[in-house]
């Protein structure tokens, strides 16, 4: 990092400690004056590190969360404005067909500020409304799902998106006791609905249910599926696509779509993971998995 560039993130409300930053820089193999896409800005952490490494690059930053975009703009304000562009929205809806990049990165899932800001409703450890929207302009919330979707639908999403083996038992208890208004109220009901051994296990019994709700509220897997189909088309020849995932559903999807794409060559047989030093600094990095692929040129194809 260039010590002459001060980092204003420490005074910002939206502070997110980016994971695998060194691996991202190494994997992108930055090209001087190249064009790069940070598809999940999250406050601008990765982009800040990339610009400090090479201030000549151009960056486009995307995020669904308006707070994240504002924080990223603030954090990157010391860099030339004509090297930066910002777009708020779902990365799967980005109009990238007329822009071609030397590299694309995406850091999936919920960011630290979203987890830590109780009012966002992502965490069951603090009382808050059942919200969980990354884009707060959308209408679907966790409360709508919990209080109005059928018991059968709850069973399905808890099992499919949370990999919760007690999904039927939990959904039945929720259906009997709803409506719910707060995160802690829901978490306590989930805890009471499971056996004692499960209740006091390694992770809180509400963890998988909250993951499932967050994924459904934000259509995370559907958006990722669409993004993985589009992103290779936005890459220049030999441009690299790096994606950090935090749970097995995301990682499997990335792994298989990288292998299946006729436009990509897989660069990582096994995902890159954080080392002990990074895990000590940032415990949330323990579950992070980074996979890389590179844009190839098909025989007879026109080089962009």
BALOBA-1460 file (C-alpha; in Angstrom, 3 decimals):
// residues 304
<rec num="1" residu="x" x="0.000" y="0.000" z="0.000"/>
<rec num="2" residu="x" x="1.163" y="3.513" z="-0.828"/>
<rec num="3" residu="x" x="1.617" y="5.144" z="2.547"/>
<rec num="4" residu="x" x="1.138" y="8.582" z="0.973"/>
<rec num="5" residu="x" x="-2.546" y="7.843" z="0.358"/>
<rec num="6" residu="x" x="-4.572" y="8.118" z="3.558"/>
<rec num="7" residu="x" x="-7.448" y="5.718" z="4.104"/>
<rec num="8" residu="x" x="-10.627" y="7.560" z="5.216"/>
<rec num="9" residu="x" x="-12.475" y="4.288" z="5.849"/>
<rec num="10" residu="x" x="-11.532" y="4.278" z="9.517"/>
<rec num="11" residu="x" x="-13.805" y="7.238" z="10.151"/>
<rec num="12" residu="x" x="-16.667" y="5.961" z="7.999"/>
<rec num="13" residu="x" x="-19.817" y="4.326" z="9.320"/>
<rec num="14" residu="x" x="-19.652" y="1.553" z="6.712"/>
<rec num="15" residu="x" x="-16.357" y="-0.191" z="7.579"/>
<rec num="16" residu="x" x="-15.712" y="-3.567" z="6.005"/>
<rec num="17" residu="x" x="-12.457" y="-5.508" z="6.397"/>
<rec num="18" residu="x" x="-11.956" y="-7.147" z="3.013"/>
<rec num="19" residu="x" x="-10.780" y="-10.763" z="2.950"/>
<rec num="20" residu="x" x="-8.003" y="-12.308" z="0.853"/>
<rec num="21" residu="x" x="-6.840" y="-8.887" z="-0.379"/>
<rec num="22" residu="x" x="-3.299" y="-10.041" z="-1.154"/>
<rec num="23" residu="x" x="-4.599" y="-13.074" z="-3.049"/>
<rec num="24" residu="x" x="-6.927" y="-10.820" z="-5.051"/>
<rec num="25" residu="x" x="-4.039" y="-8.558" z="-6.077"/>
<rec num="26" residu="x" x="-1.821" y="-11.476" z="-7.050"/>
<rec num="27" residu="x" x="-4.559" y="-13.279" z="-8.936"/>
<rec num="28" residu="x" x="-5.646" y="-10.261" z="-10.975"/>
<rec num="29" residu="x" x="-2.067" y="-9.648" z="-12.193"/>
<rec num="30" residu="x" x="-2.860" y="-5.956" z="-12.702"/>
<rec num="31" residu="x" x="-2.113" y="-4.437" z="-16.099"/>
<rec num="32" residu="x" x="-0.967" y="-0.775" z="-16.056"/>
<rec num="33" residu="x" x="-3.872" y="1.495" z="-17.068"/>
<rec num="34" residu="x" x="-6.108" y="-1.598" z="-17.210"/>
<rec num="35" residu="x" x="-9.859" y="-1.657" z="-16.629"/>
<rec num="36" residu="x" x="-11.280" y="-3.636" z="-13.720"/>
<rec num="37" residu="x" x="-14.702" y="-4.373" z="-12.254"/>
<rec num="38" residu="x" x="-15.340" y="-4.730" z="-8.520"/>
<rec num="39" residu="x" x="-18.776" y="-6.329" z="-8.707"/>
<rec num="40" residu="x" x="-19.404" y="-6.161" z="-4.936"/>
<rec num="41" residu="x" x="-17.859" y="-2.906" z="-3.738"/>
<rec num="42" residu="x" x="-18.816" y="-3.372" z="-0.080"/>
<rec num="43" residu="x" x="-17.331" y="-0.006" z="0.930"/>
<rec num="44" residu="x" x="-14.418" y="-0.132" z="-1.507"/>
<rec num="45" residu="x" x="-11.924" y="-2.243" z="0.444"/>
<rec num="46" residu="x" x="-10.589" y="-4.375" z="-2.384"/>
<rec num="47" residu="x" x="-10.690" y="-1.463" z="-4.828"/>
<rec num="48" residu="x" x="-8.719" y="0.693" z="-2.417"/>
<rec num="49" residu="x" x="-5.989" y="-1.930" z="-2.171"/>
<rec num="50" residu="x" x="-5.873" y="-2.335" z="-5.959"/>
<rec num="51" residu="x" x="-5.565" y="1.423" z="-6.536"/>
<rec num="52" residu="x" x="-2.836" y="1.683" z="-3.930"/>
<rec num="53" residu="x" x="-0.959" y="-1.069" z="-5.785"/>
<rec num="54" residu="x" x="-1.396" y="0.599" z="-9.185"/>
<rec num="55" residu="x" x="-3.037" y="4.051" z="-9.284"/>
<rec num="56" residu="x" x="-3.080" y="3.974" z="-13.108"/>
<rec num="57" residu="x" x="-5.883" y="1.411" z="-13.317"/>
<rec num="58" residu="x" x="-9.534" y="2.261" z="-13.987"/>
<rec num="59" residu="x" x="-12.218" y="0.783" z="-11.755"/>
<rec num="60" residu="x" x="-15.953" y="0.285" z="-12.012"/>
<rec num="61" residu="x" x="-17.623" y="-0.496" z="-8.681"/>
<rec num="62" residu="x" x="-21.037" y="-2.110" z="-8.192"/>
<rec num="63" residu="x" x="-23.076" y="-2.692" z="-5.067"/>
<rec num="64" residu="x" x="-26.753" y="-3.255" z="-4.280"/>
<rec num="65" residu="x" x="-26.444" y="-1.308" z="-1.050"/>
<rec num="66" residu="x" x="-26.614" y="2.495" z="-1.357"/>
<rec num="67" residu="x" x="-24.670" y="2.828" z="1.908"/>
<rec num="68" residu="x" x="-21.845" y="0.740" z="0.441"/>
<rec num="69" residu="x" x="-21.655" y="2.894" z="-2.689"/>
<rec num="70" residu="x" x="-21.515" y="6.074" z="-0.599"/>
<rec num="71" residu="x" x="-18.787" y="4.593" z="1.617"/>
<rec num="72" residu="x" x="-16.788" y="3.439" z="-1.425"/>
<rec num="73" residu="x" x="-16.988" y="6.898" z="-2.985"/>
<rec num="74" residu="x" x="-15.741" y="8.420" z="0.254"/>
<rec num="75" residu="x" x="-12.970" y="5.869" z="0.688"/>
<rec num="76" residu="x" x="-11.658" y="6.312" z="-2.863"/>
<rec num="77" residu="x" x="-11.999" y="10.102" z="-2.955"/>
<rec num="78" residu="x" x="-8.200" y="10.593" z="-2.951"/>
<rec num="79" residu="x" x="-7.872" y="8.868" z="-6.334"/>
<rec num="80" residu="x" x="-8.562" y="10.510" z="-9.727"/>
<rec num="81" residu="x" x="-12.316" y="10.686" z="-10.318"/>
<rec num="82" residu="x" x="-11.876" y="9.962" z="-14.024"/>
<rec num="83" residu="x" x="-10.474" y="6.533" z="-13.113"/>
<rec num="84" residu="x" x="-13.597" y="5.571" z="-11.143"/>
<rec num="85" residu="x" x="-17.231" y="4.861" z="-11.914"/>
<rec num="86" residu="x" x="-19.990" y="3.637" z="-9.609"/>
<rec num="87" residu="x" x="-23.204" y="1.737" z="-10.316"/>
<rec num="88" residu="x" x="-25.792" y="0.814" z="-7.706"/>
<rec num="89" residu="x" x="-27.748" y="-2.354" z="-8.368"/>
<rec num="90" residu="x" x="-27.588" y="-6.123" z="-8.635"/>
<rec num="91" residu="x" x="-24.368" y="-7.204" z="-10.362"/>
<rec num="92" residu="x" x="-26.434" y="-9.609" z="-12.469"/>
<rec num="93" residu="x" x="-28.276" y="-6.601" z="-13.953"/>
<rec num="94" residu="x" x="-25.161" y="-4.576" z="-14.790"/>
<rec num="95" residu="x" x="-25.227" y="-3.389" z="-18.437"/>
<rec num="96" residu="x" x="-21.727" y="-4.643" z="-19.140"/>
<rec num="97" residu="x" x="-22.120" y="-5.611" z="-22.767"/>
<rec num="98" residu="x" x="-20.350" y="-2.445" z="-23.987"/>
<rec num="99" residu="x" x="-17.555" y="-2.541" z="-21.402"/>
<rec num="100" residu="x" x="-14.697" y="-5.012" z="-21.425"/>
<rec num="101" residu="x" x="-12.437" y="-5.567" z="-18.438"/>
<rec num="102" residu="x" x="-8.938" y="-6.870" z="-17.760"/>
<rec num="103" residu="x" x="-10.244" y="-8.404" z="-14.559"/>
<rec num="104" residu="x" x="-13.402" y="-8.844" z="-12.496"/>
<rec num="105" residu="x" x="-13.735" y="-9.608" z="-8.789"/>
<rec num="106" residu="x" x="-16.767" y="-10.413" z="-6.628"/>
<rec num="107" residu="x" x="-16.832" y="-10.861" z="-2.845"/>
<rec num="108" residu="x" x="-20.151" y="-12.591" z="-2.212"/>
<rec num="109" residu="x" x="-22.546" y="-12.605" z="0.693"/>
<rec num="110" residu="x" x="-23.274" y="-10.100" z="3.437"/>
<rec num="111" residu="x" x="-20.658" y="-7.542" z="4.470"/>
<rec num="112" residu="x" x="-19.478" y="-6.806" z="8.002"/>
<rec num="113" residu="x" x="-21.353" y="-3.474" z="8.263"/>
<rec num="114" residu="x" x="-24.596" y="-5.147" z="7.187"/>
<rec num="115" residu="x" x="-24.108" y="-7.759" z="9.903"/>
<rec num="116" residu="x" x="-23.058" y="-5.242" z="12.524"/>
<rec num="117" residu="x" x="-25.795" y="-2.661" z="11.900"/>
<rec num="118" residu="x" x="-28.596" y="-4.157" z="13.962"/>
<rec num="119" residu="x" x="-31.349" y="-2.290" z="12.147"/>
<rec num="120" residu="x" x="-30.545" y="-4.151" z="8.918"/>
<rec num="121" residu="x" x="-31.856" y="-7.371" z="10.477"/>
<rec num="122" residu="x" x="-29.145" y="-9.715" z="9.191"/>
<rec num="123" residu="x" x="-27.983" y="-10.896" z="12.608"/>
<rec num="124" residu="x" x="-29.948" y="-12.859" z="15.186"/>
<rec num="125" residu="x" x="-27.637" y="-11.631" z="17.954"/>
<rec num="126" residu="x" x="-29.162" y="-8.136" z="18.109"/>
<rec num="127" residu="x" x="-32.834" y="-7.191" z="18.261"/>
<rec num="128" residu="x" x="-33.970" y="-5.658" z="14.966"/>
<rec num="129" residu="x" x="-36.825" y="-5.797" z="12.465"/>
<rec num="130" residu="x" x="-36.876" y="-8.869" z="10.225"/>
<rec num="131" residu="x" x="-35.492" y="-7.105" z="7.156"/>
<rec num="132" residu="x" x="-32.308" y="-8.549" z="5.534"/>
<rec num="133" residu="x" x="-32.543" y="-6.498" z="2.330"/>
<rec num="134" residu="x" x="-29.220" y="-5.565" z="0.745"/>
<rec num="135" residu="x" x="-31.080" y="-3.174" z="-1.533"/>
<rec num="136" residu="x" x="-33.489" y="-1.408" z="0.782"/>
<rec num="137" residu="x" x="-35.614" y="-0.156" z="-2.103"/>
<rec num="138" residu="x" x="-36.931" y="-3.656" z="-2.782"/>
<rec num="139" residu="x" x="-40.196" y="-4.794" z="-1.187"/>
<rec num="140" residu="x" x="-39.546" y="-8.406" z="-0.119"/>
<rec num="141" residu="x" x="-38.270" y="-8.727" z="3.457"/>
<rec num="142" residu="x" x="-37.568" y="-11.598" z="5.823"/>
<rec num="143" residu="x" x="-40.727" y="-10.657" z="7.756"/>
<rec num="144" residu="x" x="-42.851" y="-11.210" z="4.637"/>
<rec num="145" residu="x" x="-41.381" y="-14.685" z="4.163"/>
<rec num="146" residu="x" x="-41.587" y="-15.761" z="7.803"/>
<rec num="147" residu="x" x="-45.094" y="-14.446" z="8.420"/>
<rec num="148" residu="x" x="-46.849" y="-15.094" z="5.108"/>
<rec num="149" residu="x" x="-45.185" y="-17.894" z="3.162"/>
<rec num="150" residu="x" x="-46.595" y="-21.390" z="3.589"/>
<rec num="151" residu="x" x="-45.094" y="-23.856" z="6.017"/>
<rec num="152" residu="x" x="-44.120" y="-26.062" z="3.064"/>
<rec num="153" residu="x" x="-42.223" y="-23.161" z="1.478"/>
<rec num="154" residu="x" x="-40.402" y="-22.518" z="4.735"/>
<rec num="155" residu="x" x="-39.380" y="-26.169" z="4.946"/>
<rec num="156" residu="x" x="-38.080" y="-25.994" z="1.377"/>
<rec num="157" residu="x" x="-36.002" y="-22.836" z="1.734"/>
<rec num="158" residu="x" x="-34.561" y="-23.810" z="5.136"/>
<rec num="159" residu="x" x="-33.437" y="-27.142" z="3.704"/>
<rec num="160" residu="x" x="-32.381" y="-25.961" z="0.242"/>
<rec num="161" residu="x" x="-30.667" y="-22.689" z="1.104"/>
<rec num="162" residu="x" x="-29.710" y="-23.258" z="4.727"/>
<rec num="163" residu="x" x="-28.941" y="-26.996" z="4.470"/>
<rec num="164" residu="x" x="-30.899" y="-27.270" z="7.719"/>
<rec num="165" residu="x" x="-31.655" y="-30.919" z="8.523"/>
<rec num="166" residu="x" x="-34.338" y="-29.945" z="11.075"/>
<rec num="167" residu="x" x="-36.158" y="-27.746" z="8.565"/>
<rec num="168" residu="x" x="-39.565" y="-29.436" z="9.048"/>
<rec num="169" residu="x" x="-39.454" y="-29.184" z="12.801"/>
<rec num="170" residu="x" x="-38.370" y="-25.526" z="12.745"/>
<rec num="171" residu="x" x="-40.892" y="-24.511" z="10.074"/>
<rec num="172" residu="x" x="-43.750" y="-26.157" z="11.989"/>
<rec num="173" residu="x" x="-42.885" y="-24.221" z="15.141"/>
<rec num="174" residu="x" x="-42.622" y="-20.941" z="13.234"/>
<rec num="175" residu="x" x="-45.962" y="-21.495" z="11.499"/>
<rec num="176" residu="x" x="-47.636" y="-22.168" z="14.852"/>
<rec num="177" residu="x" x="-46.224" y="-19.114" z="16.605"/>
<rec num="178" residu="x" x="-46.148" y="-16.409" z="13.934"/>
<rec num="179" residu="x" x="-46.368" y="-13.490" z="13.375"/>
<rec num="180" residu="x" x="-42.831" y="-12.425" z="14.292"/>
<rec num="181" residu="x" x="-41.514" y="-8.882" z="14.240"/>
<rec num="182" residu="x" x="-37.892" y="-9.086" z="15.445"/>
<rec num="183" residu="x" x="-34.776" y="-11.115" z="14.738"/>
<rec num="184" residu="x" x="-34.286" y="-12.166" z="18.356"/>
<rec num="185" residu="x" x="-37.884" y="-13.296" z="18.703"/>
<rec num="186" residu="x" x="-37.472" y="-15.565" z="15.684"/>
<rec num="187" residu="x" x="-34.070" y="-16.844" z="16.829"/>
<rec num="188" residu="x" x="-35.420" y="-17.742" z="20.273"/>
<rec num="189" residu="x" x="-38.320" y="-19.669" z="18.731"/>
<rec num="190" residu="x" x="-35.919" y="-21.585" z="16.480"/>
<rec num="191" residu="x" x="-33.726" y="-22.434" z="19.482"/>
<rec num="192" residu="x" x="-36.707" y="-23.718" z="21.459"/>
<rec num="193" residu="x" x="-37.855" y="-25.904" z="18.574"/>
<rec num="194" residu="x" x="-34.696" y="-28.034" z="18.364"/>
<rec num="195" residu="x" x="-33.294" y="-30.720" z="20.720"/>
<rec num="196" residu="x" x="-31.072" y="-29.557" z="23.566"/>
<rec num="197" residu="x" x="-27.931" y="-31.109" z="22.101"/>
<rec num="198" residu="x" x="-28.538" y="-29.245" z="18.857"/>
<rec num="199" residu="x" x="-29.447" y="-26.059" z="20.716"/>
<rec num="200" residu="x" x="-26.091" y="-25.845" z="22.485"/>
<rec num="201" residu="x" x="-23.906" y="-27.038" z="19.610"/>
<rec num="202" residu="x" x="-20.987" y="-25.314" z="17.915"/>
<rec num="203" residu="x" x="-23.194" y="-22.859" z="16.026"/>
<rec num="204" residu="x" x="-26.432" y="-21.176" z="17.055"/>
<rec num="205" residu="x" x="-29.455" y="-23.169" z="15.817"/>
<rec num="206" residu="x" x="-30.772" y="-20.076" z="13.998"/>
<rec num="207" residu="x" x="-27.635" y="-19.702" z="11.857"/>
<rec num="208" residu="x" x="-28.761" y="-21.803" z="8.900"/>
<rec num="209" residu="x" x="-32.308" y="-20.445" z="8.913"/>
<rec num="210" residu="x" x="-31.042" y="-16.864" z="8.853"/>
<rec num="211" residu="x" x="-28.677" y="-17.753" z="6.012"/>
<rec num="212" residu="x" x="-31.573" y="-19.240" z="4.055"/>
<rec num="213" residu="x" x="-33.773" y="-16.199" z="4.623"/>
<rec num="214" residu="x" x="-31.010" y="-13.812" z="3.550"/>
<rec num="215" residu="x" x="-30.353" y="-15.800" z="0.375"/>
<rec num="216" residu="x" x="-34.031" y="-15.839" z="-0.570"/>
<rec num="217" residu="x" x="-34.712" y="-12.190" z="0.297"/>
<rec num="218" residu="x" x="-31.841" y="-11.081" z="-1.937"/>
<rec num="219" residu="x" x="-32.107" y="-13.867" z="-4.566"/>
<rec num="220" residu="x" x="-28.397" y="-14.426" z="-3.996"/>
<rec num="221" residu="x" x="-28.013" y="-17.739" z="-5.812"/>
<rec num="222" residu="x" x="-30.214" y="-16.698" z="-8.722"/>
<rec num="223" residu="x" x="-28.239" y="-13.474" z="-9.085"/>
<rec num="224" residu="x" x="-24.950" y="-15.359" z="-8.874"/>
<rec num="225" residu="x" x="-26.108" y="-17.802" z="-11.545"/>
<rec num="226" residu="x" x="-26.927" y="-14.933" z="-13.919"/>
<rec num="227" residu="x" x="-23.688" y="-13.118" z="-13.101"/>
<rec num="228" residu="x" x="-21.594" y="-16.223" z="-13.803"/>
<rec num="229" residu="x" x="-23.225" y="-16.518" z="-17.226"/>
<rec num="230" residu="x" x="-22.567" y="-12.862" z="-18.080"/>
<rec num="231" residu="x" x="-19.196" y="-12.008" z="-16.493"/>
<rec num="232" residu="x" x="-17.009" y="-14.095" z="-18.854"/>
<rec num="233" residu="x" x="-18.461" y="-12.119" z="-21.777"/>
<rec num="234" residu="x" x="-17.276" y="-8.872" z="-20.152"/>
<rec num="235" residu="x" x="-13.626" y="-10.002" z="-19.990"/>
<rec num="236" residu="x" x="-10.861" y="-9.136" z="-22.424"/>
<rec num="237" residu="x" x="-8.696" y="-12.046" z="-23.673"/>
<rec num="238" residu="x" x="-6.678" y="-13.448" z="-20.739"/>
<rec num="239" residu="x" x="-8.751" y="-11.313" z="-18.359"/>
<rec num="240" residu="x" x="-9.318" y="-12.935" z="-15.000"/>
<rec num="241" residu="x" x="-12.460" y="-13.543" z="-12.956"/>
<rec num="242" residu="x" x="-12.039" y="-14.051" z="-9.208"/>
<rec num="243" residu="x" x="-14.926" y="-14.868" z="-6.880"/>
<rec num="244" residu="x" x="-14.863" y="-15.162" z="-3.089"/>
<rec num="245" residu="x" x="-17.649" y="-17.259" z="-1.580"/>
<rec num="246" residu="x" x="-18.517" y="-17.978" z="2.039"/>
<rec num="247" residu="x" x="-20.684" y="-21.092" z="2.036"/>
<rec num="248" residu="x" x="-20.868" y="-24.352" z="0.120"/>
<rec num="249" residu="x" x="-23.890" y="-23.407" z="-2.002"/>
<rec num="250" residu="x" x="-22.048" y="-20.435" z="-3.519"/>
<rec num="251" residu="x" x="-18.745" y="-22.244" z="-3.836"/>
<rec num="252" residu="x" x="-20.264" y="-25.241" z="-5.630"/>
<rec num="253" residu="x" x="-22.042" y="-22.951" z="-8.077"/>
<rec num="254" residu="x" x="-18.852" y="-21.011" z="-8.837"/>
<rec num="255" residu="x" x="-16.808" y="-24.196" z="-9.174"/>
<rec num="256" residu="x" x="-19.219" y="-25.852" z="-11.619"/>
<rec num="257" residu="x" x="-19.944" y="-22.763" z="-13.728"/>
<rec num="258" residu="x" x="-16.239" y="-22.040" z="-14.120"/>
<rec num="259" residu="x" x="-15.694" y="-25.599" z="-15.349"/>
<rec num="260" residu="x" x="-18.693" y="-25.542" z="-17.663"/>
<rec num="261" residu="x" x="-18.064" y="-22.184" z="-19.328"/>
<rec num="262" residu="x" x="-16.635" y="-22.451" z="-22.869"/>
<rec num="263" residu="x" x="-15.113" y="-18.992" z="-22.366"/>
<rec num="264" residu="x" x="-13.109" y="-19.769" z="-19.231"/>
<rec num="265" residu="x" x="-10.036" y="-21.713" z="-18.209"/>
<rec num="266" residu="x" x="-10.005" y="-22.683" z="-14.520"/>
<rec num="267" residu="x" x="-6.869" y="-21.490" z="-12.737"/>
<rec num="268" residu="x" x="-7.569" y="-22.879" z="-9.239"/>
<rec num="269" residu="x" x="-8.197" y="-26.605" z="-8.835"/>
<rec num="270" residu="x" x="-8.727" y="-25.930" z="-5.146"/>
<rec num="271" residu="x" x="-9.919" y="-22.615" z="-3.704"/>
<rec num="272" residu="x" x="-7.485" y="-20.132" z="-2.189"/>
<rec num="273" residu="x" x="-8.166" y="-19.683" z="1.534"/>
<rec num="274" residu="x" x="-6.978" y="-17.336" z="4.252"/>
<rec num="275" residu="x" x="-3.928" y="-18.142" z="6.358"/>
<rec num="276" residu="x" x="-3.735" y="-18.199" z="10.136"/>
<rec num="277" residu="x" x="-2.521" y="-14.591" z="10.347"/>
<rec num="278" residu="x" x="-5.499" y="-13.257" z="8.400"/>
<rec num="279" residu="x" x="-7.916" y="-15.412" z="10.365"/>
<rec num="280" residu="x" x="-6.514" y="-13.970" z="13.593"/>
<rec num="281" residu="x" x="-7.070" y="-10.425" z="12.256"/>
<rec num="282" residu="x" x="-10.465" y="-11.176" z="10.751"/>
<rec num="283" residu="x" x="-12.267" y="-14.312" z="12.009"/>
<rec num="284" residu="x" x="-14.891" y="-13.975" z="9.252"/>
<rec num="285" residu="x" x="-12.179" y="-14.810" z="6.703"/>
<rec num="286" residu="x" x="-12.071" y="-18.438" z="7.911"/>
<rec num="287" residu="x" x="-14.886" y="-19.513" z="5.603"/>
<rec num="288" residu="x" x="-13.764" y="-17.470" z="2.573"/>
<rec num="289" residu="x" x="-12.911" y="-19.413" z="-0.603"/>
<rec num="290" residu="x" x="-11.445" y="-17.710" z="-3.668"/>
<rec num="291" residu="x" x="-11.591" y="-19.288" z="-7.132"/>
<rec num="292" residu="x" x="-10.016" y="-17.947" z="-10.329"/>
<rec num="293" residu="x" x="-10.719" y="-18.451" z="-14.014"/>
<rec num="294" residu="x" x="-9.273" y="-16.791" z="-17.127"/>
<rec num="295" residu="x" x="-10.937" y="-15.737" z="-20.368"/>
<rec num="296" residu="x" x="-9.828" y="-17.839" z="-23.331"/>
<rec num="297" residu="x" x="-10.160" y="-17.213" z="-27.088"/>
<rec num="298" residu="x" x="-12.072" y="-19.906" z="-28.933"/>
<rec num="299" residu="x" x="-10.811" y="-21.100" z="-32.329"/>
<rec num="300" residu="x" x="-12.306" y="-18.924" z="-35.007"/>
<rec num="301" residu="x" x="-13.683" y="-16.437" z="-32.486"/>
<rec num="302" residu="x" x="-13.269" y="-12.720" z="-32.936"/>
<rec num="303" residu="x" x="-10.984" y="-11.189" z="-30.342"/>
<rec num="304" residu="x" x="-12.618" y="-8.300" z="-28.549"/>
